[in-house]
Amino acid sequence: MENKMVEYRKKFGLSQEKLAEKLGVSRQTIISIEKGKYDPSLPLAFEIAKTFQTTIEHVFIHEGKEGEE
């Protein structure tokens, strides 16, 4: 899933390590989410959005399969 994690993380002046610490996950998890290799659970996605003071939709870009809306 595409996302704007790096953009928001830099906007808030957070390193991957500091963001991981705030969210209670590993730095590797943050790296994987940023690279689009791992989709966060819904609770984690909400926490990420809350940390960035925005909505999930602004951080994560859902690309539905063809025919999906």
SEMAR-401347 format. One record per residue (C-alpha): residue number from 1; residue in one letter; x, y, z. Coordinates in Angstrom, 2 decimals. Example, Ala and Ser with C-alpha at 12.3 -4.5 7.8 and 13.67 -1.06 7.14 Angstrom:
<nodes>
[node 1; "A"; [12.30; -4.50; 7.80]]
[node 2; "S"; [13.67; -1.06; 7.14]]
</nodes>
This chain:
<nodes>
[node 1; "M"; [0.00; 0.00; 0.00]]
[node 2; "E"; [1.34; 3.41; -0.91]]
[node 3; "N"; [1.72; 5.87; 1.92]]
[node 4; "K"; [3.05; 9.26; 2.92]]
[node 5; "M"; [4.79; 8.04; 6.07]]
[node 6; "V"; [8.20; 9.52; 5.23]]
[node 7; "E"; [6.65; 12.89; 4.37]]
[node 8; "Y"; [4.69; 13.05; 7.63]]
[node 9; "R"; [7.55; 11.67; 9.72]]
[node 10; "K"; [9.91; 14.36; 8.42]]
[node 11; "K"; [7.25; 17.06; 8.82]]
[node 12; "F"; [7.01; 16.12; 12.51]]
[node 13; "G"; [10.79; 15.87; 12.88]]
[node 14; "L"; [10.75; 12.20; 13.88]]
[node 15; "S"; [13.39; 9.62; 13.09]]
[node 16; "Q"; [12.27; 6.09; 12.24]]
[node 17; "E"; [13.51; 5.03; 15.67]]
[node 18; "K"; [11.58; 7.76; 17.54]]
[node 19; "L"; [8.38; 7.04; 15.61]]
[node 20; "A"; [8.74; 3.32; 16.29]]
[node 21; "E"; [9.22; 4.06; 19.99]]
[node 22; "K"; [6.09; 6.28; 20.10]]
[node 23; "L"; [4.04; 3.57; 18.38]]
[node 24; "G"; [5.46; 0.63; 20.32]]
[node 25; "V"; [6.79; -1.15; 17.24]]
[node 26; "S"; [10.26; -1.91; 15.90]]
[node 27; "R"; [12.21; 0.39; 13.60]]
[node 28; "Q"; [12.13; -2.44; 11.07]]
[node 29; "T"; [8.31; -2.27; 11.08]]
[node 30; "I"; [8.45; 1.46; 10.28]]
[node 31; "I"; [10.95; 0.81; 7.48]]
[node 32; "S"; [8.73; -1.92; 6.01]]
[node 33; "I"; [5.61; 0.26; 6.15]]
[node 34; "E"; [7.44; 3.20; 4.55]]
[node 35; "K"; [8.68; 0.98; 1.71]]
[node 36; "G"; [5.19; -0.44; 1.17]]
[node 37; "K"; [6.36; -3.96; 2.02]]
[node 38; "Y"; [4.09; -4.24; 5.08]]
[node 39; "D"; [0.53; -3.03; 5.57]]
[node 40; "P"; [-0.09; -2.03; 9.17]]
[node 41; "S"; [-2.99; -3.43; 11.16]]
[node 42; "L"; [-5.99; -1.14; 11.44]]
[node 43; "P"; [-5.21; -0.23; 15.09]]
[node 44; "L"; [-1.61; 0.62; 14.14]]
[node 45; "A"; [-2.76; 2.67; 11.12]]
[node 46; "F"; [-5.07; 4.65; 13.44]]
[node 47; "E"; [-2.18; 5.26; 15.87]]
[node 48; "I"; [0.07; 6.41; 13.03]]
[node 49; "A"; [-2.59; 8.85; 11.79]]
[node 50; "K"; [-3.21; 10.07; 15.35]]
[node 51; "T"; [0.53; 10.66; 15.85]]
[node 52; "F"; [0.57; 12.74; 12.66]]
[node 53; "Q"; [-2.64; 14.56; 13.68]]
[node 54; "T"; [-4.46; 13.53; 10.52]]
[node 55; "T"; [-6.68; 10.77; 9.16]]
[node 56; "I"; [-5.72; 7.34; 7.88]]
[node 57; "E"; [-6.81; 8.40; 4.38]]
[node 58; "H"; [-4.21; 11.17; 4.35]]
[node 59; "V"; [-1.35; 8.86; 5.34]]
[node 60; "F"; [-2.28; 5.69; 3.44]]
[node 61; "I"; [-3.38; 5.52; -0.19]]
[node 62; "H"; [-5.60; 2.52; -0.82]]
[node 63; "E"; [-5.36; 1.20; -4.35]]
[node 64; "G"; [-8.32; -1.10; -4.82]]
[node 65; "K"; [-8.23; -3.94; -7.30]]
[node 66; "E"; [-9.75; -3.28; -10.70]]
[node 67; "G"; [-13.52; -3.10; -10.37]]
[node 68; "E"; [-13.32; -2.32; -6.64]]
[node 69; "E"; [-14.47; 1.00; -5.31]]
</nodes>
